[in-house]
C-alpha cells in the first residue's frame, strides 16, 4: 500500500510533535537531577538541544522518501 505525499507529511508532522513533546518532558525530568554546576548544565542543554534531531531525522526521511521507492 502506497501512502500519498500529503498523508505522509501529515503523519510525519504528528510524529514529530509527539517526539518533541516526549523529548521536552524527558529533558526537563532529567534536568532536575543535574548538579548545580554551570558547566554540567551547559553541556547537558547543548546535547539536549541538538539531540532532539536524532529521532526526528528518520521521520523526515520517511516522509520525503516516497519518490525513491519503486512501484
N, C-alpha and C positions, 0 to 999 in steps of 0.2 A: 504494500500500500504506500503510495506516494502522498506526502503532505505538501500542500501548496506553500509558496513562499510567505504569503500573509499569515497563514496559520502557524508556520514555523516561527515567524517573528513574534507573534502573539505569545506562543508557548515560551519562547526564549525570554521575552520581556518579563513574564510572570515568574519564570525560574530565577532570573537574575534578581528580581525584587526579593524573592524568598531567600536566596543565598545571601544577599546583602543584609537582610534583617537578621538572619541567624548569625552572620559574621559580627554584626554590631553587638548583638546580645552576648556572644562568646567573648569578644574583646572587652566589653565592659565588665563582664563577670570575672575575667582573668585579671583585669587591671586593679581590682580591689585587693588582690593578693600580692601586688608588687611591693617591693621595699620602697621606702621614701627617698631613694637615691635618684637624683635627676638624670644621671647618665643611663641608668637601667630603664627609667621611664621613657626617655628619648629613644633608645634603641627598640624598646617594645612597641611604641607607637609608630616608629618608622617601619618596622617589619609588618605590623598590623595594617598600616596604611597602604602598603604595597601588596601585601599578601592576599588581599581580597580578590585580586585579579586571577590568581591561580585556579580557583574553582569556576570562575566566570568564563575564562578563555575557551574551554571545551563547549560550553553552551553557545557562545557566539559562533564558534567554528561550525557546530552542528546546524545552527540556524541559517548560515550562509553557504552550506555545503551542498545544497540541492542541485546545483548545476553540474557538479563534477560526477555525480552518480550516473551510471549507465542505465538506460531504460530497458 
